[in-house]
């Protein structure tokens, strides 16, 4: 009799699974909360992003725009100016289904040109760590005719003015900041 009861019990479980599959494999849904990210200045130190899953499971991050920003774990490193998009994902487990991906974007801003006259251009930009800086300028037609204006003082707010420009020569600009640890940002 015991064998028949066990067989009947197993048969009932199988039938329940066939007619009510949600009873057999119900996974709890989860959501990700990933707040907005502010504009960052190119040259800013790598920073941490965070997000939470309603399940309490760990959230992973990836860059959708690796030419502008990269992600390692939860640390974002800025590579170039432009739009950076970070995706937050949670794959789920035996109890939770995968969460819908959440993507947040922000601008990576470069130096600001604060003054343009016929022969003068002033550049301003900020860095998270004190650094020295320079701006190079060369006419497009003769890139070897290079003018370099340096600011050797370690500071976080840079302002460099390039003078005596010949605007008809279509000058091209290049700038660089480097902190005491040798980490450099160029634009």
C-alpha positions as CSV (number, residue, x, y, z in Angstrom):
1,X,0.0,0.0,0.0
2,X,2.9,2.4,0.8
3,X,4.3,1.9,-2.7
4,X,0.9,2.8,-4.3
5,X,0.6,6.0,-2.2
6,X,4.0,7.1,-3.2
7,X,3.3,6.4,-6.8
8,X,0.0,8.3,-6.6
9,X,1.7,11.2,-4.9
10,X,4.4,11.4,-7.6
11,X,1.8,11.2,-10.3
12,X,-0.2,14.1,-8.8
13,X,3.0,16.2,-8.7
14,X,3.7,15.5,-12.3
15,X,0.1,16.4,-13.3
16,X,0.2,19.6,-11.3
17,X,3.4,20.5,-13.1
18,X,1.8,19.8,-16.5
19,X,-1.4,21.8,-15.9
20,X,0.0,24.5,-13.7
21,X,3.6,25.1,-14.9
22,X,3.9,28.3,-12.8
23,X,3.6,26.2,-9.7
24,X,6.6,24.0,-10.8
25,X,9.0,26.8,-11.9
26,X,7.9,30.1,-10.4
27,X,10.8,32.6,-10.3
28,X,10.3,35.9,-8.5
29,X,10.8,39.0,-10.7
30,X,13.3,41.6,-9.7
31,X,14.0,45.2,-10.7
32,X,17.2,47.3,-10.8
33,X,17.4,50.8,-9.3
34,X,20.2,52.8,-11.0
35,X,20.2,56.6,-10.4
36,X,21.1,59.2,-12.9
37,X,24.8,60.1,-13.4
38,X,26.0,63.7,-13.5
39,X,28.2,65.2,-16.3
40,X,31.9,64.4,-15.7
41,X,34.9,66.3,-16.9
42,X,37.5,64.5,-19.0
43,X,40.5,64.1,-16.7
44,X,38.4,63.3,-13.7
45,X,39.6,60.4,-11.5
46,X,37.9,57.0,-12.0
47,X,34.7,56.9,-10.0
48,X,32.4,54.2,-8.6
49,X,28.8,53.7,-9.8
50,X,26.2,51.8,-7.7
51,X,22.8,50.2,-8.3
52,X,20.6,47.8,-6.3
53,X,18.5,44.9,-7.3
54,X,15.2,44.4,-5.5
55,X,16.3,40.8,-4.9
56,X,19.4,41.9,-3.0
57,X,21.6,40.1,-5.6
58,X,24.7,41.9,-6.9
59,X,24.4,44.1,-9.9
60,X,27.0,44.1,-12.7
61,X,28.0,47.0,-14.9
62,X,29.3,47.4,-18.5
63,X,30.1,50.3,-20.8
64,X,28.0,50.6,-23.9
65,X,30.4,53.3,-25.3
66,X,33.9,52.0,-24.6
67,X,35.4,54.7,-26.8
68,X,34.2,57.3,-24.3
69,X,34.3,55.4,-21.0
70,X,35.2,51.9,-19.7
71,X,34.0,49.9,-16.7
72,X,35.9,47.4,-14.5
73,X,33.7,46.0,-11.8
74,X,31.9,49.2,-10.6
75,X,34.7,51.6,-11.5
76,X,34.2,53.9,-14.4
77,X,37.2,55.4,-16.2
78,X,36.7,58.3,-18.7
79,X,38.6,57.9,-22.0
80,X,37.3,60.7,-24.3
81,X,34.7,63.4,-24.5
82,X,31.3,62.4,-25.6
83,X,28.3,60.5,-24.3
84,X,29.0,57.6,-21.9
85,X,26.3,54.9,-21.4
86,X,26.6,52.4,-18.5
87,X,24.4,49.3,-18.4
88,X,23.4,47.7,-15.1
89,X,22.4,44.0,-15.2
90,X,21.4,41.3,-12.8
91,X,21.2,37.8,-14.3
92,X,19.0,36.2,-11.6
93,X,19.4,32.8,-9.9
94,X,17.3,29.8,-8.9
95,X,14.8,32.0,-7.1
96,X,14.8,35.2,-9.2
97,X,14.4,35.8,-12.9
98,X,16.9,38.1,-14.7
99,X,16.1,41.8,-14.2
100,X,15.5,44.1,-17.1
101,X,18.7,46.0,-18.0
102,X,18.8,49.6,-16.9
103,X,21.1,52.1,-18.8
104,X,22.1,55.5,-17.6
105,X,24.0,58.0,-19.7
106,X,26.0,61.1,-18.9
107,X,28.2,63.6,-20.8
108,X,32.0,63.6,-20.6
109,X,32.9,67.2,-21.1
110,X,36.2,68.5,-22.4
111,X,37.9,71.8,-21.9
112,X,35.8,74.9,-22.3
113,X,36.9,77.7,-24.7
114,X,36.2,80.7,-22.6
115,X,37.5,83.5,-24.9
116,X,38.1,83.7,-28.6
117,X,39.5,86.8,-30.2
118,X,41.1,87.2,-33.5
119,X,44.6,86.3,-32.1
120,X,43.8,84.9,-28.6
121,X,42.1,81.7,-27.4
122,X,41.7,80.9,-23.7
123,X,41.0,77.3,-22.5
124,X,39.7,76.4,-19.1
125,X,39.2,72.9,-17.6
126,X,39.1,71.1,-14.3
127,X,40.9,68.0,-13.1
128,X,40.1,66.0,-9.9
129,X,43.7,65.8,-8.8
130,X,46.2,68.7,-9.0
131,X,48.1,68.5,-12.2
132,X,50.3,70.5,-14.5
133,X,49.0,71.3,-18.0
134,X,49.9,72.6,-21.5
135,X,48.1,73.5,-24.7
136,X,49.8,73.1,-28.1
137,X,48.7,74.9,-31.2
138,X,49.8,74.5,-34.8
139,X,48.4,75.7,-38.1
140,X,46.7,72.9,-40.0
141,X,48.8,73.7,-43.1
142,X,52.1,73.5,-41.2
143,X,51.7,71.2,-38.2
144,X,55.5,71.5,-37.4
145,X,55.1,75.2,-36.6
146,X,54.0,74.3,-33.1
147,X,53.4,76.8,-30.3
148,X,53.2,75.4,-26.7
149,X,51.9,77.2,-23.7
150,X,52.6,75.5,-20.4
151,X,51.3,75.8,-16.8
152,X,53.7,73.9,-14.6
153,X,51.9,74.6,-11.4
154,X,50.0,71.7,-9.9
155,X,46.3,72.8,-9.7
156,X,42.8,71.4,-10.3
157,X,41.5,74.4,-12.3
158,X,43.5,75.2,-15.4
159,X,43.3,78.3,-17.6
160,X,45.7,78.7,-20.4
161,X,45.7,81.4,-23.0
162,X,47.3,81.0,-26.4
163,X,48.2,84.4,-28.1
164,X,49.5,85.6,-31.4
165,X,47.3,83.2,-33.4
166,X,46.9,83.6,-37.1
167,X,43.2,82.5,-37.5
168,X,43.5,82.2,-41.3
169,X,45.9,79.3,-40.8
170,X,43.1,77.1,-39.2
171,X,44.9,76.4,-36.0
172,X,44.5,73.0,-34.4
173,X,44.7,72.6,-30.6
174,X,45.9,69.8,-28.4
175,X,46.0,69.9,-24.6
176,X,47.3,67.7,-21.8
177,X,47.1,67.5,-18.0
178,X,49.3,65.1,-15.9
179,X,49.1,64.6,-12.1
180,X,52.0,63.8,-9.8
181,X,51.4,60.0,-10.2
182,X,51.9,60.4,-14.0
183,X,48.2,59.8,-14.9
184,X,47.5,62.0,-18.0
185,X,44.5,63.2,-19.8
186,X,44.8,64.6,-23.3
187,X,42.3,66.3,-25.6
